[in-house]
Amino acid sequence: MKHNKDDRRDNVDRIQYNIDKTIQNFRMAEEMIEKTSDDKMKKTLEAKNERREDALTGMRREIKEEAIDKQNGYK
C-alpha cells in the first residue's frame, strides 16, 4: 500500500476558504433569524451559529499555526 506524502502547502488557503464560507453562512443565518417568525427555526439557526463561532475560533487558531509552519518551511 502506497501512502500519500503529507502535502501541507495549501492548508492556509484551504482553511481561509473554510473561514470565509463559515462567516458567509453565519451572516445568512443571521439574516434569516431577523426575517423569520418561526421560533423553532430561530432557535435552530442560533444554535448553528453558536457552533459556527466555535468552529471559527478553532480555524483561526489552526490557520495561525499553519502560517507559522509554512513560514518556517514545515520543519
DSSP file (Angstrom, degrees, kcal/mol; ACC not computed):
  #  RESIDUE AA STRUCTURE BP1 BP2  ACC     N-H-->O    O-->H-N    N-H-->O    O-->H-N    TCO  KAPPA ALPHA  PHI   PSI    X-CA   Y-CA   Z-CA
    1    1 A M              0   0    0      0, 0.0     2,-0.5     0, 0.0     0, 0.0   0.000 360.0 360.0 360.0 128.4    0.0    0.0    0.0
    2    2 A K        -     0   0    0      0, 0.0     2,-0.3     0, 0.0     0, 0.0  -0.785 360.0-145.4 -93.8 127.6    1.4    3.4   -1.0
    3    3 A H        -     0   0    0     -2,-0.5     2,-0.3     1,-0.0     0, 0.0  -0.715  17.5-118.1 -93.0 141.8    0.9    6.2    1.4
    4    4 A N        -     0   0    0     -2,-0.3     2,-0.1     1,-0.1    -1,-0.0  -0.584  31.3-113.7 -76.4 137.6    0.4    9.7    0.2
    5    5 A K        -     0   0    0     -2,-0.3     2,-1.0     1,-0.1    -1,-0.1  -0.435  34.7-103.5 -68.0 143.8    3.0   12.2    1.3
    6    6 A D        -     0   0    0     -2,-0.1     2,-0.8     1,-0.0    -1,-0.1  -0.599  42.1-174.2 -72.7 104.2    1.8   14.9    3.7
    7    7 A D        +     0   0    0     -2,-1.0     3,-0.3     1,-0.1    -1,-0.0  -0.876  15.7 163.7-106.5 104.1    1.4   18.0    1.4
    8    8 A R    >   +     0   0    0     -2,-0.8     3,-1.7     1,-0.2     4,-0.4   0.303  40.9 108.6-102.2   7.5    0.5   20.9    3.6
    9    9 A R  T 3  S+     0   0    0      1,-0.3     4,-0.3     2,-0.1     3,-0.2   0.802  85.4  39.9 -59.6 -30.3    1.3   23.7    1.1
   10   10 A D  T 3> S+     0   0    0     -3,-0.3     4,-2.7     1,-0.2    -1,-0.3   0.340  84.8 101.8-101.3   8.1   -2.3   24.6    0.5
   11   11 A N  H <> S+     0   0    0     -3,-1.7     4,-2.9     1,-0.2     5,-0.3   0.905  80.9  50.4 -59.5 -43.6   -3.5   24.3    4.1
   12   12 A V  H  > S+     0   0    0     -4,-0.4     4,-2.4    -3,-0.2    -1,-0.2   0.932 114.1  45.0 -61.6 -45.2   -3.5   28.0    4.8
   13   13 A D  H  > S+     0   0    0     -4,-0.3     4,-2.2     2,-0.2    -1,-0.2   0.906 114.3  48.9 -64.8 -41.6   -5.6   28.7    1.6
   14   14 A R  H  X S+     0   0    0     -4,-2.7     4,-2.1     2,-0.2    -2,-0.2   0.916 112.9  46.7 -65.1 -43.7   -8.0   25.8    2.4
   15   15 A I  H  X S+     0   0    0     -4,-2.9     4,-2.4    -5,-0.2    -2,-0.2   0.908 111.4  51.7 -65.6 -41.4   -8.5   26.9    6.0
   16   16 A Q  H  X S+     0   0    0     -4,-2.4     4,-2.7    -5,-0.3    -2,-0.2   0.901 108.3  52.0 -62.1 -40.1   -9.1   30.5    4.8
   17   17 A Y  H  X S+     0   0    0     -4,-2.2     4,-2.4     1,-0.2    -1,-0.2   0.927 110.4  48.4 -59.6 -45.6  -11.6   29.3    2.3
   18   18 A N  H  X S+     0   0    0     -4,-2.1     4,-2.2     2,-0.2    -2,-0.2   0.877 110.7  50.8 -64.4 -37.9  -13.4   27.4    5.1
   19   19 A I  H  X S+     0   0    0     -4,-2.4     4,-2.5     2,-0.2     5,-0.2   0.942 110.5  49.3 -62.6 -47.6  -13.3   30.5    7.4
   20   20 A D  H  X S+     0   0    0     -4,-2.7     4,-2.2     1,-0.2    -2,-0.2   0.911 112.9  46.5 -59.1 -44.3  -14.8   32.7    4.6
   21   21 A K  H  X S+     0   0    0     -4,-2.4     4,-2.6     2,-0.2    -1,-0.2   0.881 111.2  51.8 -66.9 -38.3  -17.6   30.2    3.9
   22   22 A T  H  X S+     0   0    0     -4,-2.2     4,-2.4     2,-0.2    -2,-0.2   0.908 110.8  47.6 -65.5 -41.3  -18.4   29.8    7.6
   23   23 A I  H  X S+     0   0    0     -4,-2.5     4,-2.5     2,-0.2    -2,-0.2   0.911 111.3  51.7 -64.6 -41.9  -18.7   33.6    8.0
   24   24 A Q  H  X S+     0   0    0     -4,-2.2     4,-2.3    -5,-0.2    -2,-0.2   0.932 111.9  46.0 -60.3 -46.3  -20.9   33.8    4.9
   25   25 A N  H  X S+     0   0    0     -4,-2.6     4,-2.3     1,-0.2    -1,-0.2   0.878 110.4  54.3 -64.7 -37.7  -23.2   31.1    6.3
   26   26 A F  H  X S+     0   0    0     -4,-2.4     4,-2.3     2,-0.2    -2,-0.2   0.935 110.2  46.3 -59.8 -47.3  -23.2   32.8    9.7
   27   27 A R  H  X S+     0   0    0     -4,-2.5     4,-2.1     1,-0.2    -2,-0.2   0.894 111.3  51.0 -65.6 -40.1  -24.3   36.1    8.1
   28   28 A M  H  X S+     0   0    0     -4,-2.3     4,-2.1     1,-0.2    -1,-0.2   0.900 110.4  49.8 -64.1 -39.2  -27.0   34.4    6.0
   29   29 A A  H  X S+     0   0    0     -4,-2.3     4,-2.6     2,-0.2    -2,-0.2   0.899 107.8  53.9 -65.5 -39.8  -28.4   32.7    9.1
   30   30 A E  H  X S+     0   0    0     -4,-2.3     4,-1.9     1,-0.2    -2,-0.2   0.908 108.7  49.3 -59.8 -41.9  -28.4   36.0   11.0
   31   31 A E  H  X S+     0   0    0     -4,-2.1     4,-1.5     1,-0.2    -1,-0.2   0.910 111.2  49.3 -62.9 -41.9  -30.5   37.5    8.2
   32   32 A M  H  X S+     0   0    0     -4,-2.1     4,-2.2     1,-0.2    -2,-0.2   0.882 107.5  54.7 -66.2 -37.3  -32.9   34.5    8.3
   33   33 A I  H  < S+     0   0    0     -4,-2.6    -1,-0.2     1,-0.2    -2,-0.2   0.911 108.9  48.8 -61.0 -42.1  -33.2   34.9   12.0
   34   34 A E  H  < S+     0   0    0     -4,-1.9    -1,-0.2     1,-0.2    -2,-0.2   0.830 116.6  42.2 -66.2 -32.0  -34.2   38.5   11.6
   35   35 A K  H  < S+     0   0    0     -4,-1.5     2,-0.2    -5,-0.1    -2,-0.2   0.742  98.0  82.8 -90.8 -25.0  -36.8   37.7    8.9
   36   36 A T     <  -     0   0    0     -4,-2.2     0, 0.0    -5,-0.1     0, 0.0  -0.524  49.6-167.1 -88.6 149.2  -38.5   34.6   10.3
   37   37 A S        +     0   0    0     -2,-0.2     2,-0.8     5,-0.0    -1,-0.1   0.377  59.8 109.9-105.7   0.2  -41.3   34.5   12.8
   38   38 A D     >  -     0   0    0      1,-0.2     4,-2.3     2,-0.1     5,-0.2  -0.685  53.8-162.8 -80.6 107.8  -40.8   30.7   13.4
   39   39 A D  H  > S+     0   0    0     -2,-0.8     4,-2.4     1,-0.2     5,-0.2   0.857  88.8  53.8 -62.1 -37.0  -39.4   30.4   16.9
   40   40 A K  H  > S+     0   0    0      1,-0.2     4,-2.2     2,-0.2    -1,-0.2   0.921 109.8  47.8 -63.9 -42.5  -38.2   26.8   16.3
   41   41 A M  H  > S+     0   0    0      2,-0.2     4,-2.7     1,-0.2     5,-0.2   0.903 110.4  52.6 -64.2 -41.7  -36.3   27.9   13.2
   42   42 A K  H  X S+     0   0    0     -4,-2.3     4,-2.7     1,-0.2    -2,-0.2   0.932 110.3  47.3 -59.4 -46.3  -34.8   30.9   15.1
   43   43 A K  H  X S+     0   0    0     -4,-2.4     4,-2.2     2,-0.2    -1,-0.2   0.889 112.3  50.2 -64.4 -38.8  -33.5   28.6   17.8
   44   44 A T  H  X S+     0   0    0     -4,-2.2     4,-2.2     2,-0.2    -2,-0.2   0.934 113.4  45.0 -63.5 -46.6  -32.1   26.1   15.3
   45   45 A L  H  X S+     0   0    0     -4,-2.7     4,-2.4     1,-0.2    -2,-0.2   0.882 112.0  52.0 -66.7 -38.7  -30.3   28.9   13.4
   46   46 A E  H  X S+     0   0    0     -4,-2.7     4,-1.8    -5,-0.2    -1,-0.2   0.901 109.8  49.5 -63.8 -40.1  -29.0   30.4   16.6
   47   47 A A  H  X S+     0   0    0     -4,-2.2     4,-2.0     2,-0.2    -2,-0.2   0.907 110.5  50.5 -65.5 -41.1  -27.6   27.0   17.7
   48   48 A K  H  X S+     0   0    0     -4,-2.2     4,-2.3     1,-0.2    -2,-0.2   0.910 109.4  51.0 -62.1 -41.7  -25.9   26.6   14.3
   49   49 A N  H  X S+     0   0    0     -4,-2.4     4,-2.4     2,-0.2    -1,-0.2   0.842 106.1  54.7 -67.8 -32.0  -24.4   30.0   14.6
   50   50 A E  H  X S+     0   0    0     -4,-1.8     4,-1.9     2,-0.2    -1,-0.2   0.923 110.2  46.7 -63.6 -42.5  -23.0   29.2   18.1
   51   51 A R  H  X S+     0   0    0     -4,-2.0     4,-2.5     1,-0.2    -2,-0.2   0.877 110.3  53.6 -66.3 -36.3  -21.4   26.1   16.6
   52   52 A R  H  X S+     0   0    0     -4,-2.3     4,-2.8     2,-0.2    -2,-0.2   0.906 106.4  52.0 -64.0 -41.0  -20.0   28.2   13.7
   53   53 A E  H  X S+     0   0    0     -4,-2.4     4,-2.0     2,-0.2    -1,-0.2   0.915 110.9  47.8 -61.3 -42.4  -18.5   30.7   16.2
   54   54 A D  H  X S+     0   0    0     -4,-1.9     4,-1.9     1,-0.2    -2,-0.2   0.919 112.5  49.3 -63.1 -43.0  -16.8   27.8   18.0
   55   55 A A  H  X S+     0   0    0     -4,-2.5     4,-2.8     1,-0.2    -2,-0.2   0.902 108.5  53.3 -63.5 -41.0  -15.6   26.4   14.6
   56   56 A L  H  X S+     0   0    0     -4,-2.8     4,-2.7     1,-0.2     5,-0.2   0.895 105.9  53.6 -61.9 -40.1  -14.2   29.8   13.6
   57   57 A T  H  X S+     0   0    0     -4,-2.0     4,-1.8     1,-0.2    -1,-0.2   0.936 112.6  44.1 -59.2 -46.4  -12.2   30.1   16.8
   58   58 A G  H  X S+     0   0    0     -4,-1.9     4,-2.5     1,-0.2    -2,-0.2   0.906 113.6  49.8 -65.5 -42.6  -10.6   26.7   16.1
   59   59 A M  H  X S+     0   0    0     -4,-2.8     4,-2.7     1,-0.2    -2,-0.2   0.880 109.5  51.6 -66.2 -37.2  -10.0   27.5   12.4
   60   60 A R  H  X S+     0   0    0     -4,-2.7     4,-1.7     2,-0.2    -1,-0.2   0.895 111.5  47.2 -66.2 -39.0   -8.4   30.9   13.2
   61   61 A R  H  X S+     0   0    0     -4,-1.8     4,-2.0    -5,-0.2    -2,-0.2   0.918 113.7  48.8 -64.9 -43.7   -6.1   29.2   15.7
   62   62 A E  H  X S+     0   0    0     -4,-2.5     4,-2.7     1,-0.2    -2,-0.2   0.892 108.6  52.1 -64.9 -40.8   -5.3   26.5   13.1
   63   63 A I  H  X S+     0   0    0     -4,-2.7     4,-2.5     1,-0.2    -1,-0.2   0.874 108.3  52.1 -66.9 -34.8   -4.6   29.0   10.3
   64   64 A K  H  X S+     0   0    0     -4,-1.7     4,-2.1     2,-0.2    -1,-0.2   0.937 111.7  46.3 -62.8 -45.9   -2.1   30.9   12.6
   65   65 A E  H  X S+     0   0    0     -4,-2.0     4,-2.5     1,-0.2    -2,-0.2   0.913 113.9  48.0 -63.0 -43.1   -0.3   27.7   13.4
   66   66 A E  H  X S+     0   0    0     -4,-2.7     4,-2.8     2,-0.2    -1,-0.2   0.889 109.6  52.6 -65.4 -39.5   -0.2   26.6    9.7
   67   67 A A  H  X S+     0   0    0     -4,-2.5     4,-2.3     2,-0.2    -1,-0.2   0.903 111.0  47.3 -64.2 -40.3    1.0   30.1    8.6
   68   68 A I  H  X S+     0   0    0     -4,-2.1     4,-1.9     2,-0.2    -2,-0.2   0.933 113.4  47.9 -65.0 -45.7    3.9   29.9   11.1
   69   69 A D  H  <>S+     0   0    0     -4,-2.5     5,-3.7     1,-0.2     6,-0.3   0.893 111.7  50.4 -61.9 -39.7    4.7   26.4   10.0
   70   70 A K  H ><5S+     0   0    0     -4,-2.8     3,-1.4     3,-0.2    -1,-0.2   0.917 109.8  50.2 -64.4 -43.0    4.6   27.5    6.3
   71   71 A Q  H 3<5S+     0   0    0     -4,-2.3    -1,-0.2     1,-0.3    -2,-0.2   0.850 111.3  49.5 -62.4 -34.6    6.9   30.4    7.1
   72   72 A N  T 3<5S-     0   0    0     -4,-1.9     3,-0.3    -5,-0.1    -1,-0.3   0.341 121.5-106.8 -88.3   6.9    9.3   28.0    8.8
   73   73 A G  T < 5 -     0   0    0     -3,-1.4    -3,-0.2     1,-0.2    -2,-0.1   0.762  59.6 -75.2  75.9  25.4    9.3   25.6    5.9
   74   74 A Y      <       0   0    0     -5,-3.7    -1,-0.2    -6,-0.2    -4,-0.1   0.885 360.0 360.0  53.8  46.5    7.2   22.9    7.7
   75   75 A K              0   0    0     -6,-0.3    -1,-0.1    -3,-0.3    -2,-0.1   0.446 360.0 360.0 -85.9 360.0   10.0   21.8    9.9
